[in-house]
Amino acid sequence: MLRALFVATILAGSFLLFLVQPMVARMALPRLGGAPAVWNSAMLVYQALLLVGYGYAHWLGRFRVRTQAAVHLGLLAAAALWLPIGLGTMQVPIGAEPALWVPWLLTAAIGPLFLAISAQAPLLQRWYAAASGGRDPYALYAASNIGSFGGLLAYPLLVEPFLRLRDQSWLWTFGYAVVALLVLACASRLPRREPVAPPRQAAPATIVRDWARWIALALVPSGLMLATTTFLTTDIVAVPLLWVLPLGLYLLSFPVAFRSSVLLDDLLGRCVPLVLLLFGATLIAGDQRLAYFNAVIGLVLLFAVSVACHARLYALRPPADRLTGFYLAMALGGALGGVFAGLLAPVLFDWTYEYPLLILAAGLLIPQRPLTGPLESLWSGPRRKPVGLALGVAVVAIVLIGSTDKLLGPMHVQLGFLAIGAIGLVTVGARLPYAVALCGALFLFGGYTAIQTSLSGARTRSYFGVYTVTDQPDQRRLAHGTTVHGVQLKGDRARLPTTYYQAGSGVGQAMQAAPALYGPRARIGVVGLGTGTLACYAQPGQDWRFFEIDPAVVHLARDTGAFTFLRLCAPQAHILVGDARLRLGELPPASLDLLALDAFSSDAVPMHLMTAEAFATYGQVLSSEGLLLVHISNRFLALAPVVAGAAKAGGWQGLRLVHVPSALERQAEGAVSDWIALSRSPRSLAALRARDGAWRPLVAEPGFAGWTDDHASLVPVLRLFRGNRD
């Protein structure tokens, strides 16, 4: 019963911790916008609060356990003054720096609550050791991560789809009260007379060595989890909610690893190096024809590395009197991994180079055992150094030969990889020779091509993702991850709109109707710049404004010369950088006649741009006869019900056009497009229907009210769950 009580308390606290993070982020999104600085700052706030919480638990460990309980219960009571959770009435000034305001806003909203809950996992484990007479408390950490995993799945699948933000806040308040009562019950089981034993003092050199190991072993899985998420969603497949899977597997690795098992240790030491060698290099190659298979490989690789590193952490765990320091070092390593993969890598690299670097770091850190008895004798005997050197030289030679097809023909990469893979099998158990083989495999099977692309200058990276410019004889393409974001034809067809924006598309027809509807001085706005394709509908005298959140896209479309739509068609267009909803909110009423909403990040949709409140902002900046064009082409989400719900709430009328390009249009890089036109003016919509009878009335879906700032979920509009419904 004692163990069950502590397990339930730790599990419930971790569950609440993973509910509050996305909940507060959703609350802040309409107020702060969807800029990456907002999300990165929020991530740093969570990691900083977690570190402070673990530091507080470590500091509290110097007192008797009943004193610890009294202090912590006092903190829980004081933090309850921040309930129910909300952002209050604080408004962020226009043009405020997110790096300064986001930490202040989030800390003011949940700081004490997050601190109190985050400290409980290490703190209660120490209490359990005291209350149980010295039993091993580390197994209870599995409950913490199972609770975190439960909260991770519960929010997007159960809480967000069915509860409004205010109801979510009250649900969390109820959960907080339950956790506080459970902590009180745990405190009541603590011994009144704790035996006083002098703490065992480790040597300073031992402490430094231990902390370095703990931090490194925590850093690699944390960084690899974020790097896997970035790699899968930019280079493999941009599936909504895919980020849940890497984070969930990362959390599940703890309960698997934090237990004593000779069989598990032996299996990890023999199998994980093979997984790294084979799957790591395969994934770096990133064959788009096997996108979903590669995604599965990436998740298996992440789970294997996480279990191996965390099992090694468990093997290096200190006695219970140093438990809180151990968890503090783990939290520090996790935060450093997040900073490297989430903040530094987009600045340092133009591709997801952090992914192979972390795979290589894992190869150096994880325990290894030779695959056979003879190999074990080889790497433990006197011949290990000359054999290791010879195999390393062989790997370098294979890489040099395999990088060109002059000697091995068109299968040079595959043959080279097979040779290095064979060497890698032999080197498992010998750390440095294995690292050389792993590095050679990563370089030859994908890394070499990535470096060539970087050196050519064809790729750009920002916090929003990786952009690649591909030059072909008759056209130039811009891809954001796996999604094409613009194609410009060459020669005398350079001004011709392509892909989703051809003349027959919904937005193409609206742009052509603008002079007749609004006169020669029509005011046009476009949310999402891309390559600037829509600029080629501009007419002399019109006032054009583009709203683009990513400065890297502006640089590609306007400054590099890679794409010339803006220069050829609308050189005087204004480009406003920043979150479109916030920037549009700064404009005077009735500033635009036509607004095209085309804000896609890879194949994802910024949710805060599709709520009823966002559409109210669009309606405010449009004239009484204005048109709003919404692009809803998406492989994974059926967005028509979302737009229909917002239109009904805002009093808009709507038409929808799914344009399938003709054979001639496909030769000019046409693509199937799905556009919705909204207006409060029947005359404007009638003008569109007069141009093309394929426009159909927009019909709201029964029982679906659309998204609001207070309630929005991707789950009801996932095509996976909708069958044949659009």
N, C-alpha and C positions, 0 to 999 in steps of 0.2 A: 504493500500500500504506500509505503514511503517513496519507493522508486516511481510508482505510478503518479503520485502527486507532483513530484518534481518534473517528471517527463511532461505531464499535462501543462504545467505552468510554462515551461520553456517553449513547448510547441505552440501554445496560444500566443505568447509574446512575439515569437518570430512570425506567426501568421499575421498578426496586426502590423508588424513592421513592413511586410511586403504588400499590405493593403494600402498603407498611408502614402507610400511613395508615388504610385501612379495617380492616386486620388488627388493629392495636392498639385501634382503636375497638371492634371486636367483642369483644376480650378484656376491655375495661373495662366494657362494657355491663351485665353481670349485677352487677358490683360497685358501679357508680355509679348505675345506673338510667338511664331514658330521658328525663330532664328536659332541656329545651332548654338550661339552663345548662351541662349536661355537654357537649352537642354544640358550643355556641358557644365554650365554654372550650377544647375540643379544637381547634376551627378556629383560634382565636387562638394556641394553642401551635404548631401547624404553621406558621402564617404568621410567627410570631416566630422560630421556628427557621430558616425559610427566609431571613428577613431577616438573621439572625445569620450564616448560612452565606454569603450573598452579601457581607455586610460583612467576614467573614473573608477571602474571596477578594479583595476590594478592598484590604484591608490587606496581604495577602501579595504583592500586585502591586508593592510598592515594592522587593522583593528581586529578585535574579537568578533566572532561571527554574529553575536547578538547585537553588538554595536553597529555592525554593518547593516543588519536588518532594520534597526531603528532609523539609521540615516537614509536607507533606500526607501523605506515606507514614507518617510517625510518628503523625499523627492517626488515620489508618486503622487502624494497628496498635493504638493505645490504645483506640479505639472498639470493636475486636473483643472486648474484655473484657466487653462488654454482650451478647454472643451466647451462646446463642440468645435471641431476643427473648421476653420474658415480663414479667408484672407482679409476679412474686415472690409473697411471702406477705403483703405489706402490706395491711391492712384499713382501709377508710375508717370513721372513727367515725360512729355513728348521729347524724344531724342535722348532719353536717359541711357546710360551705359549699362547693358545687361549684367556685365561682370560685377558691377557694384550693387545694382538693385535686386537682382535675383537672390543672392545670398541673404541680403537683409530681409526681403519679403518672406522667403521660405523659413529662415531661422525664426523670425518673429511669429510665423504661423504655427510651426510644429517643433521648434528647437527643443524645449524642455521635454515634450512628450517623446520625441524620437530618442533623446538622450536617455531618458528613464527606461524605455523599453529595450533599447539596443544593449544596455549594460547587463541585462538579465541573464543572457546565455552563459557567459563566463562566471558571473557572480553566483548564480544558483548552482552551478556545478561545484563550486567551492563549498557552498552551504551543504550540498548533498554529501560531500566527503566528510564533513564534520558531523552531520546528523546520522550518517550510516556507520560511523565508527571506522572510517578510513577506506571505504570501498572505492574502486576506481571510478572517477566521475566522467572520464572522457567519452564513454559510450553515450552519455546523455546529449552530447553535441549532435548526434544523429537526429534527435528530436527537434533540435533547433532548425536544422536544414530541411527536415520533412515539413515542418510548419511553414518555413519560407516558401517551399515548393507549393504547398497548398494555397498560400496567399497569392503566389504568382499566377496560378491557374484560376483561382476563384475570381480575381478581379475582372479580367477580360471576358471570362465565360459566364459568370454568374452575377457578380455585383454590378458591373457597368451596364450590361444589357437590361437589367430589370429595376435598377434603383437610380433615382436622380441624385445629384451630388449632395443635396441637403439631407436626403435619406441615408446616403452612404456615410455622411458625417455622423449622424445619430447612431447608425449601426456600429461604427467604430467606437463611439463613446460608450455604448453598452459593452462592447468587447473589452475596452480599457477597464471598466469597472470589474468585469469578471476576472481579468488578469490581476488586478490589484488585490482582490479577495484571495486568489490562489497564492499570490506572494505572501499575503498575511498568513495563510495556512501553512506555507513552507516555513515561515519565520517561527511559527509556534512549535515546530518540531526540532528547532535547534537546541543543542544542549546548553543548560544554564551554566554549567561549570566546564568550560573547555580546557582540556589539559594544556598547560603552557609549555611549549617545547621551543627551544631556540631554533630559528629558521636555519636551514642548511645553506651556508654561503658558498656559492660556486666561485672559482677563480675568475678574475676579470677576463682573462684570455678565453676561458671556456664560455663565459656569457657572450662575448663578442662573436665567437664562432657559432654558438647556438643561434643567436639572433640573425646572423647572416644567412644561415641555412634556412631557418624558418621563413624569413622574408623572401628569399629566392624561390623556395618551394611554393609559397603562396602567390607570388607575383606571376609566375608563368601560367598557371591555369586561369587566373583572373584575366590577364592580358589576352590569353588565347580565346577565352570565352567572348570577349568583345571583338577581337580580330576575326573570329569565326563568323560572328553575326554580320560584321561589315563585309567580309569576303563573300558570304553566301548571298547577301541581299544586293550586292553591287556586281559581282562577277559571275554568279551562278543563276539565281532566280529570285526576283523581288516579290516574295509571297507575303501578304499582310500577316501580322502576328508571328512571323517566323522567328523573331527575336525571343519569343517565349521558350522555344526548344533549346537553344544553346544555354540560356540561363537556367532552365529547368534541369538539364543534364549536369550542369556544373554543380547545382545544389544537391542533386541526388548522388553525386560522387562521394560526398562526405559520409552519409550513413553506410555506404558500401566499404569505404576505406577505413573508417574509424572503428575497427574491430580487429582483434588478433586472429590471424588465420595463416598458418604455414602454407596451405595450399594456394591461397590468394597471392601471397608474396611470391611464391615460385612461379605462378601463372603470369603475374605482372612482369616479373623479371625476364621471362622468356618471350612473351607475346607482344608486349607494348613496343619494344624496339622494332619488331617486325612490322607492326601497324604503322609506326612512324616512317619507316623506310619505304614501305609500299604505298600506303595511302597518302602520306604527306606529299610526295612527289606527284602522284596522280592528280591530286586536287589542285596543285599549283598550275598544272597544265590547263585546267579549266575548260574541257571540251564542252561547248554549248549543246551539242547533240545529246549529251548525257547529263543534262542539268540536274534533274531530280536524283539521279544516281550519285552524282557528285555531292549533292546536298546531304544525302544519307552518309556518304563516306566522311564528309566533314564533321558530322555530328558524332559518328563512331570514334573518329580520331580525337575529338575534344573530350569525350567521355573517358576514353582509355588514358589519355594524358592526365586528366584531372584525378582519376582514381589512383594512378601511379604516384603522382606528386603528393596527393593527400595521404596515401598510405605511408609514404616515406615520412611525411610530417608526423603521422601517428606513431611511427616507430621511433621518432626522435623526441617524443613528448617528454617533458620533464616531470618530476614529482608534483603532487597536488599543490604544494606550497609555492610553486612557481607557475601555476596554471594560468593566472590572469596575465602574466607577462608573455606567456606563450601565445595566448589569443590576441594580445595587443600586437605582437610581432606579425601574426597572421593578418590582422586587419590592416596593418601598415603595408605589408606586401600586396594584399589585394588592392589597396588604394593606389599604390605605385603602378601596378599592372593596368589599372583603369586609366590612370593619367597617361601612361605610355601609349596604350592602344587607342584611347578615346580623344586625347588632346594633343599629344606630341606628334603621333604618327601622321595625321593629316597635314601637319605643317612641315614635317621633315621629308616625307615621301610623296611621290606622285602616283603611287600605286600601293596596294596593300602589302608592302614589303614587311610590315610587322608580323604578318602571318608566317612566312618561312623563317624569319628570325626567331620567333617564339617556338616553332617546331624544332629548330636547331638547339635552342636553349633547353627544351625538354629532353632532347637526346643526350645532352650533357649532364642533366640532373637526375633522371629516373634511374632506379636500380636496374642492373643488367646481369643476366646469368647466361653463360654459354649454352648453346642449344644441345650439344652432345658431350659425352664424356671425353672423347679425344680432343675436342676444342677446348674443354676446360683445362685439360693437361697442357695444351699448347699455350694458353694465355696465362697460366700460372707458373710456367717453366722458364728457363733461361733464354729460350728463343723468342720470347714475346716481343722484345724490342726490334730485332732485325726483321722479323716477320711483319710486325706492324708498320715499320718504315717501308718495306717493300710493297705492301698492299696500298699504303698511302700514295706512293709514287705511281702505282698502277692506276689508281683512281684518277689522279691528275692527268695521266696520259690518255685514259679513256675519255675524259671530259674534253680534252683538246682535240682528239680525233673525232669524237661524236658530235662536236659543234659544227662540223662541216660535212657535206654529203659527197665530197670528192673521193673519199676512200671507201665508204661503206654504202653509198647509194642513197635512195630515198628513205630507207628505213634506218638511217644513221642514228636518230635519237632513240628509237625503240631498242636497237641493238646495243647502243651504249648503256641505256638504262638497265637492260637485262644483265649486262656484264657487271655494272656497279652493284646491282641488287644481289648478284651471286657473291661478290666480295663482302657486301654488307652482312649477309647471312653468316659468313665466317667470322666477322669481327664482332658480332653480338657478344657482349661480356668483356670486351676490351674498349674502354670508353673513348680514348682518343682516336684509334683507327676507325671505330664505328662512326664517330662524329665526322671524320673526313669523308667516309662513304656516304653518309646522310647528306652532307653539304654538296658532294658531287652529284647525287641524285636530284636534289632540289634545283641545282643550277642547270643541269642538263635537261631535265624534263619540265620545262616551264620557266625557270628563272632566267635562262639565257634570252628567251624571247621577250620576257618582261623588261629586262635591262636594255635590250635593243630598242624597244618601243620608247622607253624613257629617254634614251640618248637621242632619239629622232625628234624629240620635242612634241610628239603627237598626243601626249597625255597630260592632263591637268587634274589636280586633286584639290578639293576643298573640304570643309566640314560636312558638305552635303553629299559627297561621293566622288567617284572617279569619272572624269569625262575623257573620252577618246575620240580624236579626229582621225578618220580613215579616208585616205585619198585614193580615188579610183580614176580611170581614164576619163570618164564622162560625168563624174559627180564627186561630191565630198560629203561625208556623213559625220554627224555628231551623235555619239552614244553616251548615255548616262547609265553606267553599269551595263545591264542587258537590254535596256530600252532605247530605241532610236529616238532622238529628240530633234532631229532636223536633217534634211537632205537638200543640198543645193546642187543643181545641175550646172554644167560648165558651158562656156561659149555663149551663143545668142539666147540660150534658155536660162541664163543665170537669174533673171527676174521672175521666173515662173514659180508660183507657190506649189509645194509638193506635200507629200504624206497626208496628214489629217487636215490640211489647210487648202486643198485644191479648190478651184472655183465652184465645183459642184457640191462641196461640203457645206454643212450648216453655217459655219463661220464665213466661208467664202461668199455665200449668197448674201449674208447680212452685210458684209463689207461692201459688196457691189451695190446694195440697196441704199447705203448710207447717204450718198449725194442726193438722191431723190427724196429721201425722208427728212434730212436735216440740212440740206443746202450745201453750198461749196465750202463752208467753214465748219463742217462737222467736227465735233470733239470726240476723239476715239481713245479709249483706254484698253490696254492689254495686260492682264496679270500673267506673268510668265514669259520671259523673253525668248528662251531657247536660242535658235540661230537667227532669230529676227525675221522668220519667213513671212509673218503677217504684215510686215512693213511694206511689202510689195503690193498691197491694196491701197496704199496711201495716195491721195490725190493732192495736187497743188492747192494750198489754202487751208487744208485740214490741220487740226492741232492733234498730234499724236503723243501719247504718254505710255511708256512701258513701266510696269512694276515688277522688279526682279529682286529676289531675296539674296541671291548668291553673286557677289562681285566677280567670281571666277567666270560665270556665264557671260556677264557684261564684257569682260575682257576678251573672251573667245569670239563673241558676236560682233564686237565693235572695234577692238584694238589690234587684234593679231593679224587681220587680213585673211584668215582662214575662210570666213564667210563674209559676203559682201551685200547681203540683203539690205542692211541698214544704210550703208554708204551709197548704194545705187538707188534706193527707193525712198528712204526717209531720213536723210542726213540731219535734219533739224529736230528729230524726235527727242523728247525728253525721257530720260531713264531715271526712275526713282528707285534707289536701292534700299531694301528693307522689307519687313513683313508687309504683304500687300494690304491686309485688313487694317493694320495700324496706319499705314501711309494713306490709304483711301479715307480713313476716318479724319485725317487732317485737312482734307479738301473742303472747300465751301460747298453748300448744297447745290444741286443741279449743275455740277461742273462738267459732266460728260453726257454725250448723247448715246454712245454705244460702248459697252464694256464687255470684253471677252475674257472669261475666266478659264485659264489653261495652266494651272499651277500643279504640275505633277513632279514628284521627286522619284526618279526611276519609274516604277509602276504604282507608287503609293500616292495617296491623296492627303493633303494637309486637312485634318478633320475640322479644325477651327475655321477654315474658309468655307465650310459647307453647312454651317448651322443657321438656324432661323435668324439669330442676331447678326451673323455675317451678311445674310441677304438683306437685312434691314439697312445695313451700312451701304450696300450696293444701291439699294433703292433711294437712299438719301442723296448720293452723289450723281445719280442719273436724272436727266430731265423728265418731265411728265410724259413725254413721248418716247423715252429712252428704251433701248433694247439691252438685255443682258444675255450673252451667249455663254453657256456652260458646257465644257468639254467633259464627257463622261466615258470615253473609250477606256476600257480597263479589262485586263485579262482575268482578274480575280474578284472584282467587286461589281455588283449591280447597283449603280448609283442613281438610276432614274427615280426610284422611290424616295431617295433622300432629297433630291431637287424638287420633286412633286410635293413632298411634305412641307418644305420651306416655302414653296410658291403658294400653297394653300394658306399657310399661316400669315404670309405677308400680303395676300390679296393680289398676287400676280396671276396672269393667264399664261399658258405655255403651249409651245409646239415642240415636236421632236422629229429629228431627221437622222436616220441611219443611212449614210451614203456609201454605196458599194461602187468603187471606181470601175469604169468601163475598161476594155482592153487597151484603148488608146491612153487612158489616164494611168493605167498600170505601167505603161511604158515610160511615163513621166513620173515614176515613183509615187503613184497614188496609193493610199491605204484606206481601208474601211474605217470610217469615223462615225462617231455617235455624238450629236450636238443637241442641246436643248436651248430654245429661245424663249425668254421670259420678258413680259412687258405688262405694264398697267394700261397700255393703250391698244385697243383692238385694231386701230388703224395700222400700227406698226407691224403687228403680227399678220394682218391681212396682206400687207405688201410682200411679206415673205411667201405666203401661200400662193400669191399671184405669180411669183417667179417659178415655183416648183410645187406641183400638187402632191409631191411625196411627203411634205410636212404633215404630221399627224398630231391631233390634240394630245397634250400631256395629261395622263390619267393618274390620279393618286392611287396608291395601293391600299385597299381596305385594311384597317388595323395598324397601319404604319404611319406614325405622325411626323416622321423626319427627325433630324438631329437638332438639338439646342445646346447652348453652352452648358446647361445643367444636366443634359442627358444625351449621350451619343455612344453608339457601339458599332463596331465593324461586323460583329457576328451575324446579325440578321441579314446583312447584305452580301455576305460571302457567297459567291456562286456555288461553292462546294456544297452548301446546305440548301440551295434554292431549287435544285433540280432543273426543270425546263423553264421555270419562271425567269423573266428578264429583271 
